[in-house]
Amino acid sequence: RAVQSFPRGSAPGPSGLRPQHLQDSLKSAGGDSTLEQLTALVGLLSRGEAPRAVAPFLAGATLIALRKEDGGVRPIAAGDTLRRLTASCLCTLHHGEARDLLWPQQIGVGVPLGVEIGVHSARQWMHRNKGTPRKVAIKIDFRNAFNSVKRESFLRSFRVNLPGLSPWMEWCYKEASHLFFNGDATA
């Protein structure tokens, strides 16, 4: 199901493997064998048992620069298909644990329509409190918050709170991933 969940035309990551390649191979005459091998590979990756030397590449991404209306550039990262597939399978298996751990501070994890509920709740609160001078709503945009996270703290949190995901997270993010732009890798 995870292979079929990729939208048509999904971009490849650094390896060049597209989700469509996997979808097509599963429909071929050897589809059962492909599924068996792909399942074994996802299992190996999810247990963190793949060779460490592969991690910076498989957990890396291809960077694409899209032009913004104001003339600036919006970077888009396309992660490798096998990493995305493994992550999708693990998210399906552990979504309940993640939801229980993160709710209500994080409403977009394991909660159907969670983000939409948050948006509508904020709108309703603002409407109810319109004209009340002592109540204010603010939106804070933590610029580049992703790169300010301490890697070891992030991984320790997984070991303690979501141990079933920890081997995969450790394998992917123990070291810096490679980002590829125009075929060149940067760490």
N, C-alpha and C positions, 0 to 999 in steps of 0.2 A: 504493500500500500504506500509506503514512504516513497518508493521510486516513482509511482504513478502520481504522487501529489505535487511534483514539480510542474509549474506552469509551462506550457508549450513556449519554446524560445528562450528558456532560462539560460543565462550566460554560463560559460565554463569558468573555472578558476585557473590557477597557474598550470595545471597539467594539460589543459585543453579538453578534458573529458566533459562532455555536456550531459545533463540529465537525459536528453533525448537519445543519446547513444545507449544508455542503460535501458530506457523504455523500449527502444527498437530491438535490442538484443534479447529482452525477455519475451518478445513476441515471435522470435525466430524459432527455427526447428530445435535448436539447442537451448531453448529458454529455461527449461527445468534445471539443466546443469548450470547455466549462468546464475540462476536464482540461488542454487545451493552454494556456489562459490562466492557469490556476493554476500550472502548471509554469513558465511564463515569469515569473510574479510571484515564485515561490520562488527562481528563478535570480537575478532582479534583487536580491532581498533578500540572498541568500547572498553575492553579490559586493559587498555594501555600496553599491550604486548607487542605492538609493531616496533620495528627498529627505530631507535631515537633519532637517527640521522635523517629520517624521512619527515619527522614532525614539523620542523620549521617550514617545509615546503607544503605539506598537506594541510597544515593549519594556517598557511599563508593565504594571500589573496592577490588577485589582479586588480590594480587600481585603474579606474577610468575617470577621466576629468570631463564633467559636463558643464557647459557654459550656462551661467545664470543670467536672468534678464537684466540684472544691474551690471553685467560685464564681468562679474567675478566667476569663480570656478567652484563647483560642488564636487568633491571627491566621492566616488562610489567604489566600494570594495566588493568584488565577486569572489567569494570563498570557493575553495575546491569542492567539486561535486561529491567526492567521497566523504569529506569532512561534513558537508551539509547533510548528506544522507545518514551518516552515523548519528549526528546531532539530532536529526528528526526522529530517528528510532528511539534514542534515549529520552528525548522530550516526551514522547508518547508513553514510554514506560514509567517515567518519574514525574509526570505533570501533577499528580495529586500531592506528592510530597512537597514539590516546589510551591504549589498553591498554598498549602497549609503553613509552610514556613514564611512565605512572603506576604500573605494577606493580613491586613488591609493596606499595608504601606505600598505594595506593588500590585496594582489591580490588573495588569496586563499579562499575568502568568497563570495559566491553568483556569482562568475564569472566562467562560463564554461571554463574549461581548463586553469584557471588563473595561477596555479603554473607552468604549462608547458610553458605558454607564458612568465612568468618571467625568467625561465631557458633559453629559446631560446633568449630572449632579452639580457640577460647578456652575453651569448656566442657571439652574434652578435656584441655587444659593444666591447668585448675583442678582437674579430677578427679585427674590424675596427681600433682599437687603438693599435694594436700590433706594437711594435717598437717606440711608442710615449713615450719618457722618462718622461713626466710630467703628464701622466695619469696612474693611478693605480687602480686596483680593489682589494678590500679586502673583506673577509668573516669573520664576527665576530660571534662566537658561545657563546651566553650568557649562561654559565654553570648554570644549574638549575634555570633558570629565573622564572619558574612557582612558586617555593617556595619563591621567593623574592617579589612577588606581595602583596601589602597590601590589605587584604580582604575587608575592608570597602571602600577603594578607588575604587576597582573593582566593588563592588555592587552599589556604588553611581553613577558610570558611567552608569550602566545599568538603574538606576532609571531616569537619565536625558536623555540619548540618545536612549534607547530602552525600554520604559516603558511597552510595551506589554510582554516583556520577564522578567521583573523585579520580579514579584511574584514568578516565578519558580526559578530564580537565587537566590533570597533571601532565599527561602525554602531550596534549596540544599546547599548553601555555607555560610549561616550566621554563622554557627559553623563548626568546623573542622569535616571532614568526617572520618569514620573509614576505615582503610586499613587492609585487612586480609591476613596473610601469614601463611600457615600450620594450618589454623583454628583459629589462635590467632588474636585478634583485637588490633590495635594500633591507637591512635588518631593523 
